[in-house]
């Protein structure tokens, strides 16, 4: 009988490795993680985790060697075929930028017309400059792209950065941005047409979305005058409705709700103006909606 356990490929060594492993464990998956391993079997879920080179994960997924992969979205932009993006994972943020030497007379993208650009992302680079109607010559490099101008290989570079420290070390300055990237979950579409695998993928997605929802929400408890309840419910509607309980003190109620992280402080300021007191804020470990 064919094994219907899922196979997930993740980065063995690289910028996404630690955050990927942490994310999987936040999703409740129990497995041994070590850079010496080629794979790990989950102890509490029918999933085999394959440790692979970053550039191989898309190919493994496309070729049906694994069902799922976690890669940087930047690799999808390099035209990996026969895979589908399932979920943005909200970690591993970085930016594909255009940079030139600090002393260069090149100020904008237009100044690159007819010049050479070194990059490990030729497809993304060519597409960007084609849209701008700027003719360039791409020098494809695997490895330390930032050194290319100093070695006389190119006039500029297109590279992925997270902090910009490597650019500073190599005396480069940013003159443009092509796109933002983050870690994403990809799937081979064949797995979605396998009934047993599809059910497992849905269960895995439920775990992943619970972790992501928890990161973007806060759990809040507070005491409030009962008379402000109508206004309070407009400020914090909760997922469906806030939980409201009477206090022993007449005219006062206890309220519990969920608040979005991105509007948290604005909501807190509005609650305080209403006369809300004793506000307690707690992190949400998982949020299953």
C-alpha positions in Angstrom: 0.0 0.0 0.0 1.4 3.4 -1.0 2.5 5.6 1.8 0.2 8.7 2.1 2.2 10.5 4.8 3.1 14.0 3.8 6.7 15.1 2.9 7.7 18.7 3.6 11.1 20.1 2.4 12.7 22.9 4.5 16.0 24.7 4.3 18.9 22.7 5.8 21.2 25.6 6.4 20.3 29.2 5.7 18.5 32.4 6.7 15.1 30.7 6.9 16.2 27.5 8.8 15.8 28.6 12.5 12.6 30.5 11.9 11.1 27.6 9.9 11.9 25.1 12.6 10.5 27.4 15.3 7.3 28.0 13.3 6.8 24.2 12.8 7.2 23.6 16.6 4.8 26.5 17.4 2.3 24.6 15.2 2.7 21.7 17.6 4.8 19.4 15.4 7.2 17.3 17.4 10.4 16.3 15.6 14.2 16.1 16.1 16.0 19.1 14.4 19.7 19.0 13.6 21.7 20.3 10.7 23.3 16.8 10.6 20.0 15.1 9.7 18.8 14.5 6.2 15.2 14.1 7.4 13.0 13.9 10.6 9.8 12.0 11.2 7.2 13.9 13.2 6.2 12.0 16.3 2.7 13.4 16.5 1.7 14.0 12.8 2.1 11.8 9.6 4.8 14.1 8.2 8.4 13.6 7.1 10.5 16.7 7.1 13.2 16.7 4.5 16.3 19.0 5.0 17.4 20.4 1.6 19.4 23.1 -0.1 17.2 26.2 -0.5 17.5 26.2 -4.3 16.5 22.5 -4.4 13.2 22.8 -2.5 11.2 24.2 -5.3 12.4 21.6 -7.7 11.7 18.8 -5.2 8.2 20.0 -4.8 7.6 20.5 -8.5 9.0 17.0 -9.3 6.7 15.4 -6.7 9.7 14.2 -4.6 8.0 16.1 -1.7 4.4 17.3 -1.3 5.2 20.6 0.4 8.0 23.1 0.7 8.9 26.2 2.7 10.9 28.7 0.6 11.4 32.4 0.2 8.8 33.9 -2.1 11.7 35.4 -4.1 12.4 31.8 -5.5 8.8 31.7 -6.8 9.4 34.9 -8.7 12.3 33.0 -10.4 9.7 31.0 -12.3 9.5 27.7 -10.4 6.8 25.8 -12.3 4.3 23.2 -11.3 3.9 24.4 -7.7 1.2 26.4 -6.0 1.6 28.9 -3.1 -0.6 27.9 -0.2 0.2 30.4 2.5 2.4 33.4 3.4 4.2 32.5 6.7 5.0 36.0 7.9 8.7 35.4 8.7 11.9 35.6 6.8 11.2 39.1 5.5 13.7 40.6 3.0 13.9 42.9 0.0 15.3 42.5 -3.5 17.1 45.7 -4.1 19.3 47.4 -6.7 22.6 48.8 -5.4 25.6 50.5 -6.8 29.0 51.6 -5.3 28.7 54.6 -3.0 31.1 56.7 -5.1 29.2 55.8 -8.3 27.6 58.6 -10.4 24.6 56.3 -10.9 21.7 57.8 -9.1 18.5 56.2 -10.4 17.5 53.1 -12.4 17.5 55.1 -15.6 21.2 55.6 -15.3 21.7 51.8 -15.6 20.6 51.7 -19.2 23.2 49.8 -21.2 25.1 48.8 -18.1 25.9 45.4 -16.5 24.1 44.1 -13.4 25.2 41.1 -11.3 22.6 39.1 -9.6 21.5 35.6 -8.4 17.9 36.5 -9.5 18.1 37.0 -13.3 14.4 36.4 -14.0 13.2 38.9 -11.4 15.8 41.4 -12.5 15.1 41.1 -16.2 11.3 41.3 -15.7 11.7 44.5 -13.6 13.9 46.3 -16.1 11.8 45.2 -19.1 8.8 46.8 -17.5 10.8 50.0 -17.1 12.0 49.8 -20.7 15.6 49.9 -19.5 18.1 47.7 -21.4 20.7 46.0 -19.2 23.1 43.1 -19.4 22.7 40.5 -16.6 25.7 38.8 -15.2 24.4 35.7 -13.3 26.4 35.0 -10.2 25.8 32.4 -7.5 27.4 33.5 -4.2 28.8 36.9 -3.1 27.0 39.2 -5.5 28.0 42.3 -3.5 31.7 42.1 -4.5 31.0 42.2 -8.3 31.3 46.0 -8.8 34.6 46.1 -6.8 36.0 43.2 -9.0 34.9 45.1 -12.2 32.4 42.4 -13.1 29.4 44.7 -13.1 28.2 48.3 -12.6 25.5 47.4 -10.2 24.0 44.5 -8.3 20.5 43.2 -7.6 20.5 41.2 -4.4 18.3 40.1 -1.5 18.9 41.9 1.8 17.3 41.7 5.3 19.4 44.2 7.3 21.7 45.8 4.7 24.9 45.1 6.7 26.5 43.3 3.8 25.9 46.3 1.5 27.6 48.6 4.0 30.6 46.3 4.3 31.0 46.4 0.5 30.5 50.2 0.2 27.2 49.8 -1.7 24.2 52.1 -1.7 20.6 51.2 -2.5 19.0 53.1 -5.5 15.9 51.0 -6.0 13.6 48.2 -4.7 12.2 45.4 -6.8 10.0 43.6 -4.3 9.5 42.4 -0.7 9.8 38.7 0.1 8.9 36.4 2.9 8.7 32.7 3.6 5.9 30.9 1.9 4.4 27.4 2.0 4.2 25.7 -1.5 2.6 22.5 -2.6 2.7 20.2 -5.6 -0.9 20.4 -7.0 -0.9 16.5 -7.3 -1.1 16.3 -3.5 -4.3 18.3 -3.5 -6.0 15.7 -5.7 -5.0 12.9 -3.4 -7.9 12.6 -1.0 -5.8 11.3 2.0 -3.0 13.8 1.5 -5.5 16.7 0.9 -7.1 16.0 4.4 -3.6 16.0 6.0 -2.7 19.2 4.2 -5.9 20.8 5.5 -5.1 19.7 9.0 -1.6 21.1 8.7 -2.9 24.4 7.3 -5.3 24.7 10.2 -2.3 24.5 12.6 -0.3 27.0 10.5 -3.1 29.6 10.3 -3.8 29.2 14.0 -0.1 30.2 14.7 -0.3 33.1 12.3 -3.6 34.4 13.7 -2.2 34.2 17.2 0.8 36.3 16.2 -1.5 39.1 14.8 -3.9 39.2 17.8 -3.9 40.0 21.5 -6.2 38.8 24.2 -7.5 41.6 26.4 -9.3 41.6 29.7 -10.7 44.8 31.4 -13.2 46.3 33.8 -15.5 48.9 32.5 -18.6 51.0 33.6 -21.7 49.2 32.4 -23.0 52.4 30.9 -20.2 52.5 28.3 -20.9 49.0 26.9 -22.6 50.1 23.7 -19.6 52.3 22.7 -17.2 49.7 24.0 -18.6 47.0 21.8 -18.1 49.2 18.7 -14.4 49.6 19.6 -13.7 45.9 20.4 -16.3 43.7 18.5 -14.1 40.6 19.1 -14.2 37.6 16.8 -18.0 37.4 17.1 -18.8 39.4 20.2 -16.8 40.3 23.4 -17.4 38.1 26.5 -19.1 40.2 29.2 -19.6 39.3 32.8 -21.1 41.3 35.7 -18.8 42.3 38.6 -19.7 42.3 42.3 -19.3 46.1 42.2 -22.7 47.5 41.0 -22.6 49.3 37.6 -19.3 47.6 36.5 -18.6 44.7 34.1 -15.7 42.6 33.1 -15.0 42.4 29.4 -12.8 39.9 27.4 -12.0 40.2 23.7 -9.5 39.8 20.9 -7.7 42.8 19.4 -5.7 43.0 16.2 -2.0 43.7 16.8 -1.8 46.4 14.2 -4.5 48.6 15.8 -3.7 47.6 19.4 -2.5 50.9 20.8 -5.1 52.9 19.1 -7.8 50.7 20.7 -6.2 51.0 24.1 -6.2 54.8 23.9 -9.9 54.8 23.0 -10.8 52.4 25.8 -9.0 54.5 28.4 -10.9 57.6 27.2 -14.2 55.6 27.8 -13.2 55.0 31.5 -12.1 51.4 31.1 -9.8 50.3 34.0 -7.6 47.4 35.0 -6.6 46.4 31.5 -4.7 43.1 31.2 -3.2 42.0 27.9 -2.1 38.5 27.2 -0.4 36.8 24.1 -2.5 34.4 22.2 -0.8 31.0 21.8 -3.1 29.6 19.1 -6.2 31.1 17.5 -8.5 28.6 15.6 -11.3 30.4 13.8 
